């Protein structure tokens, strides 16, 4: 009779243990992808459409009432750091939203001017109501 010698390395699975599947079973949700039968969430009451010089975009104003947004807003309003508008926009509309906005204004004016960026920020701030 043949005798098996087990490796004493505790990190290694025993030779007789079945292999675990490399991926989760099909019925286990993967990442953030919604299930095929899941409908998109209805638009929140806090989502506002904003238009600046012909460019329309949506912002969930509830994001403005957040500590992360507050940090950017404080830098803009109280410290004059208008460069904080860019990360605030990325927080509010995402990288893709900022890219679309940049592409729109570059196509219209040849570049996305700082004055236009400030107009975007001012339009968002004008729609924000901290009382709800």
C-alpha positions as CSV (number, residue, x, y, z in Angstrom):
1,X,0.0,0.0,0.0
2,X,1.3,3.4,-1.0
3,X,1.6,6.1,1.7
4,X,1.0,9.8,0.9
5,X,3.3,12.3,2.5
6,X,1.6,15.6,3.2
7,X,3.6,18.8,2.9
8,X,3.7,20.6,6.2
9,X,3.2,24.0,4.7
10,X,-0.1,25.3,6.2
11,X,-0.7,27.7,3.3
12,X,-0.9,24.8,0.8
13,X,-4.1,22.9,0.4
14,X,-3.9,19.2,0.9
15,X,-3.4,17.1,-2.2
16,X,-6.8,15.5,-1.9
17,X,-8.8,18.8,-1.4
18,X,-11.0,19.7,-4.4
19,X,-10.0,22.9,-6.3
20,X,-12.1,25.9,-5.7
21,X,-13.8,27.5,-8.7
22,X,-11.8,30.5,-10.1
23,X,-15.0,32.5,-10.5
24,X,-18.1,32.8,-8.4
25,X,-21.2,30.8,-9.5
26,X,-23.5,32.5,-12.0
27,X,-26.1,33.3,-9.4
28,X,-23.7,35.4,-7.3
29,X,-23.7,39.1,-8.3
30,X,-20.4,40.3,-9.6
31,X,-19.2,43.8,-8.6
32,X,-21.6,46.7,-9.1
33,X,-23.2,45.4,-12.2
34,X,-27.0,45.4,-11.8
35,X,-28.9,42.1,-12.4
36,X,-30.4,41.8,-15.8
37,X,-34.0,42.1,-14.5
38,X,-33.2,45.0,-12.2
39,X,-34.6,48.4,-13.4
40,X,-32.6,51.5,-13.0
41,X,-33.3,53.5,-9.9
42,X,-35.8,56.4,-10.4
43,X,-34.1,59.8,-10.5
44,X,-33.8,61.3,-7.0
45,X,-35.6,64.5,-6.1
46,X,-32.2,65.9,-5.3
47,X,-30.9,65.6,-8.9
48,X,-31.0,68.9,-10.6
49,X,-30.4,69.7,-14.3
50,X,-28.1,72.6,-14.8
51,X,-27.3,74.5,-18.0
52,X,-24.2,76.6,-18.6
53,X,-23.8,78.2,-22.0
54,X,-25.7,75.5,-23.9
55,X,-24.2,72.6,-22.0
56,X,-26.7,70.6,-19.9
57,X,-25.7,68.3,-17.1
58,X,-27.2,66.8,-14.0
59,X,-25.9,67.0,-10.4
60,X,-27.2,65.2,-7.4
61,X,-27.3,68.1,-5.0
62,X,-27.3,65.7,-2.1
63,X,-23.6,65.3,-2.8
64,X,-23.1,69.0,-2.1
65,X,-24.3,68.3,1.4
66,X,-21.3,66.0,2.2
67,X,-18.1,66.5,4.1
68,X,-15.9,65.7,1.0
69,X,-17.7,68.4,-1.0
70,X,-17.5,70.8,1.9
71,X,-13.7,70.5,1.9
72,X,-13.6,71.5,-1.8
73,X,-16.1,74.3,-1.3
74,X,-14.2,75.7,1.7
75,X,-11.0,75.8,-0.4
76,X,-12.9,77.6,-3.2
77,X,-15.0,80.0,-1.1
78,X,-12.8,80.8,1.9
79,X,-9.3,80.3,0.6
80,X,-9.7,81.5,-3.0
81,X,-8.4,78.2,-4.4
82,X,-10.4,78.0,-7.6
83,X,-8.3,75.0,-8.6
84,X,-10.5,73.0,-6.1
85,X,-13.4,73.4,-8.6
86,X,-12.0,70.5,-10.7
87,X,-11.9,67.9,-8.0
88,X,-15.3,69.1,-6.8
89,X,-16.7,68.6,-10.3
90,X,-15.1,65.1,-10.5
91,X,-16.8,64.3,-7.2
92,X,-20.2,65.7,-8.4
93,X,-20.4,64.5,-12.0
94,X,-17.6,61.9,-12.2
95,X,-14.5,61.7,-14.5
96,X,-16.6,61.0,-17.5
97,X,-18.9,64.0,-16.8
98,X,-15.9,66.3,-16.5
99,X,-14.5,64.9,-19.8
100,X,-17.8,65.5,-21.6
101,X,-18.0,69.0,-20.3
102,X,-14.4,69.7,-21.2
103,X,-14.9,68.3,-24.7
104,X,-18.1,70.4,-25.2
105,X,-16.4,73.7,-24.2
106,X,-13.2,72.9,-26.2
107,X,-15.3,72.2,-29.3
108,X,-17.3,75.4,-28.8
109,X,-14.5,77.8,-27.8
110,X,-11.2,76.0,-28.6
111,X,-10.5,75.4,-24.9
112,X,-12.3,75.1,-21.5
113,X,-11.6,78.5,-20.1
114,X,-11.2,79.1,-16.4
115,X,-14.0,81.7,-16.5
116,X,-16.3,79.0,-17.9
117,X,-15.2,76.6,-15.2
118,X,-16.1,79.2,-12.6
119,X,-19.5,79.8,-14.4
120,X,-20.2,76.0,-14.0
121,X,-19.3,76.1,-10.3
122,X,-21.5,79.2,-9.7
123,X,-24.5,77.5,-11.5
124,X,-24.1,74.5,-9.3
125,X,-23.8,76.6,-6.1
126,X,-26.9,78.6,-7.1
127,X,-29.0,75.4,-7.3
128,X,-27.8,74.1,-3.9
129,X,-30.2,74.5,-1.0
130,X,-28.7,73.2,2.2
131,X,-32.2,73.2,3.8
132,X,-33.3,70.5,1.4
